[in-house]
């Protein structure tokens, strides 16, 4: 039975049929009003509760994720700070080893220098010249009263005077010689003083370095304590640091991808000479895939090299190897990397040869065929540059390991933070949808009542009339009673 | 755990590659095959310089793994003897370049020494081309006909054979107008239409390129 057959109660008159349906439905809706209201409220309430519970679950999940993020962040921060403190202690150890190992030698050296200075100083002490013994005899002769005109006394005094002048001249020369010797001794002391000063300056430098390291360690220990306590300050600091690391590492990795792309272009063409230029694998040229694999192998070797040198810590297995094995591994990876760099340089050279060959063939096949093209004499620069790039880029890509480590470590924090933000949005949307459904239930009730406004209006009039009658009868009863 | 996750990822990719390579679905080789017919009848031999340019252009466009053959159209073209030069380019690009140079030299010497033929067996040439390209096993095949498309068969030669050129691209190049075409252009148009219907009924794609400045349209890109 079609809808039109069901609708057309009075055949040929859709208006009357519609009116009859309206009246019938209005009566049915009016009779079922209370149940319909309860049903709508229950339904919207159930949906609202569903959304609310879902929002609550999401909130719980978000809280768990926040806690987990906090734990991971603090653990990462703790590990990083431990590494930094460890490195600082290693540096202090190196400084102390270097300087204290030399301390006995330094001590001996200072002692020798001080002894040398002491001896030189003693030697340079000024001894005052003792007056000649006969000076007193001269004084006695000089006190003899000389008779006027007695030449004997004058002669004696003249002789004495001459002897004194001679003696004083000799004494003065000797004194000058002695002074000169003393000065030369004092001059010899200068390098000893300088040596002592230099040694003391070195000691001062070492001590200052130790002091500055101790300040750094103090600061790191303070941070470490904060991290261990799990303070909000430490969390904020680590979170901010992770975000910064993530973007910086991402930027550096993007640059590295550019380098890898150049490297790929350098070796893709000559690789077709080795693996063929027509074979395809998964829609890509085999030569291109081979070039890509070589670059990826180089990056992997770079990772292992950095890991073996303990610059990065991506693979705990390598970090936990004993030093001898680790150094062996570093050498092996370096030799492989060096060989691959050599291969790449060769391929880059081959690329230039192939390019020239292709250009010559194309020139021959074009309209200008037969006309010899002049070779550019500076073309070797391009060839050399290509070879240089082919050799250097594998080593440059080795350093990708450092930003990669930072990127991976910081990515956990960034993903966690993003996850929390997404869960917060979902929670908000669920709450919004729940509240909307509850309000929608109310709206539906109003619409329902609007559709049956006529019987409701009549009901209201009857109710008011009954109320008035009741009021009047109550008043009458009250009046009768009075 | 991270190491194991990485291992599983590599395992998954390897499995996907193996499944791809073991798939039963036949894959079309990504190589091109070109068979070019050169009309050497009557006055059309004067156009062979143009044909040489086309051949050089095609040589410059083909790569390792592609096949190329140039054959003359004469009285009976359904013969290997009519193939002037043929080559399948080696995998190594340097060797492929060497082959291109040798091919060019062969065509040069042919153009210098060619003698006109009395008849024009284009259908026989196409049949020979299909045979060559099927043997070469190339993925994207093109038959080029450098001719005025006026077929003239010697008495007794049967060429009312339907062409089997399914998924082939047949390109008519430099279809010159004959004196009779100028008198009645319908002859020219009928000739083109006749060849079009013949090729398309055989499952092939028919194209005409008369402007030699647009040689890049000759070959479809891989």
Interface residues (C-beta under 8 A of the other chain):
Chain A: X269 X272 X273 X276 X277 X278 X279 X280 X281 X282 X315 X317 X353 X354 X357 X358 X360 X361 X362 X364 X365 X366 X367 X369
Chain B: X3 X17 X20 X30 X31 X53 X56 X57 X59 X60 X63 X64 X65 X66 X89 X91 X92 X93 X94 X96 X97 X100 X101 X104
